[in-house]
Amino acid sequence: MRGLAALLCLMVPMLLSAQATPRPASAVVQHPNATYTPVPGVDFPGDTAVTYRFAWAMAEAADSAHRITPGFLAPARVLNALAEDGVAPERVHLAIVARGPAAVAMLDNATYRRLHGVDNPNLPLLRELHARGVLLVVCGQTMMGRKLARADFPEFVQVSRAATVAQATLAARGYVFNPF
């Protein structure tokens, strides 16, 4: 019992400190789950003269059909951080290439509801990311292997023949893939 009390004493301050402060005025992604906390004293900001091309290859979805896929939040944080650093939106090019469960997390509401019994919690965030210029691509091999169709995805999600083809194409266009 004492061990549990000690653990709670350690965990509660950590959980409280992990909460984001109010969203800064410079935040471009306003989705409530796209947390971003301004960092005081930054001495290595994003470079306003650089054109950023950054992508994420995602295979994992949330641990519950009711939750947002955590990886989809990373581009939102990057957009908000670079906006706070004053980087113009036209200098920021981001992409998500999703395969496996992460591709299923990009389904439209009707298909997601048929498979999981709930609306797709990822769609509001994905719509906002798309509106901010984030390229959203699903693996065609995942789509075919799971007996899905192009019509099962929102029109703003693009389909590649394979995730590896999308990744190679983006790399050839100068995108760097985030290893996290």
C-alpha positions, -999 to 999 in steps of 0.1 A, spaced: 0 0 0 28 24 8 44 16 -25 12 26 -43 10 58 -24 46 66 -32 40 59 -69 9 82 -70 30 109 -53 54 107 -82 29 102 -110 4 130 -102 29 159 -106 42 144 -139 7 140 -153 -3 175 -143 29 190 -158 23 171 -190 -9 190 -197 -5 216 -225 -9 253 -217 -35 272 -237 -28 270 -275 -7 299 -287 -22 324 -311 3 313 -337 -10 277 -337 -23 267 -371 -38 233 -362 -66 239 -337 -78 203 -332 -81 198 -294 -59 167 -294 -31 185 -313 -14 197 -282 14 221 -284 31 239 -256 52 270 -264 88 267 -252 104 298 -237 140 306 -243 143 288 -277 177 294 -292 175 269 -321 142 279 -338 130 267 -372 147 285 -400 124 309 -419 145 307 -450 143 269 -452 117 249 -472 107 219 -450 98 185 -465 90 161 -438 71 128 -438 60 100 -415 56 64 -424 29 50 -401 18 14 -395 3 16 -361 -32 28 -351 -46 38 -317 -51 10 -292 -89 16 -294 -112 23 -323 -126 52 -302 -92 70 -300 -72 91 -323 -41 75 -338 -12 91 -319 11 93 -349 -14 116 -367 -7 143 -341 30 146 -350 25 167 -382 1 190 -363 28 196 -337 54 203 -364 30 227 -382 23 246 -349 60 247 -339 71 260 -373 43 286 -373 54 298 -339 90 302 -353 76 323 -381 81 298 -410 56 306 -438 31 279 -445 42 277 -481 76 266 -469 62 236 -450 54 204 -469 44 174 -448 31 140 -456 18 109 -439 21 75 -456 -1 50 -438 -1 12 -441 -17 -16 -421 -38 -4 -391 -28 32 -397 -43 31 -431 -75 17 -417 -75 47 -393 -80 69 -424 -112 53 -435 -144 74 -441 -170 73 -414 -194 49 -430 -167 22 -435 -151 28 -402 -185 25 -385 -192 -7 -403 -159 -22 -391 -157 -7 -356 -192 4 -347 -182 41 -341 -174 71 -363 -138 75 -372 -123 98 -344 -93 106 -367 -113 123 -394 -116 158 -379 -78 159 -374 -71 144 -408 -94 170 -425 -76 198 -407 -42 185 -416 -53 182 -452 -66 218 -451 -32 228 -439 -15 211 -469 -5 178 -453 -4 150 -480 -23 119 -467 -15 87 -485 -26 51 -479 -10 19 -490 -29 3 -519 -16 -31 -508 -31 -26 -474 -63 -15 -491 -65 -46 -513 -53 -70 -485 -81 -58 -462 -107 -59 -490 -112 -22 -490 -119 1 -520 -109 36 -529 -144 47 -521 -139 36 -485 -115 66 -480 -123 103 -480 -115 120 -512 -87 140 -496 -68 108 -488 -47 96 -518 -40 59 -526 -5 47 -536 1 13 -552 22 5 -521 35 24 -491 71 17 -502 64 34 -536 49 64 -519 79 66 -495 104 63 -523 85 89 -544 85 114 -515 122 107 -507 130 114 -544 111 147 -540 133 157 -511 112 146 -481 130 134 -450 112 106 -431 109 111 -394 123 80 -376 102 84 -345 
